Amino acid sequence: MDLYFSPLACSMATRIALYEAGADARYLEVDPKSKKVLQDNSDFRSVNPLGLVPTISTDDGLVLTENAAILQYVADRFPNAGIGTDAGIERSRLQQWLCFVGTELHKGLFVTLLDRKAPADVHAYTLAKGISRLDYLNSYLDGREFLLDHFSVADAYLGTVLNWTMATPPIDLKKWPAINDYLARFKTRPSVMKALAEEFELYKAEIARHKAAA
């Protein structure tokens, strides 16, 4: 399996899931600006025309895109890892949280706050709308260790997105103590610690590369 990723992007959730599963995979870094695969300088858009990570190429050569779909594929591909769910209501709850993270937090909140070109009033409007989502999540996580009754791919996605608060100063998670505690626990998980350490180093290299090219 090949995972196309960019450092500290939402694709890190799939890396964490693969580490949880103890799965073999090839990690192919995509430069977010040039859309080049660094290992061979190929055009990533020949794999995914949208140029978005994560994207995986399965052992059968099939290409799968979209984070929620990829995470569920990994969970199903490695059932012994216990990061997915059985069919039925628990599967629906897993999908519920993957959708919540993807739409309400990832796209609905963080994409705009991370966009340095967005006007300040757009940032303020987006943050104001997002507070209710964070309030809801904080209430839900109060007294819970995970989104479901065990660590799942939904947690891998949520923790990855919440980690972006280090780059979004307007969101101070101390205002949401249950979320803050959740993220602190998330970062102590061995698979997460490994993924964060590796991708942070790659991110620093990416920044240096872009500065040198400017």
Disulfide bonds with the S-S distance in Angstrom:
none
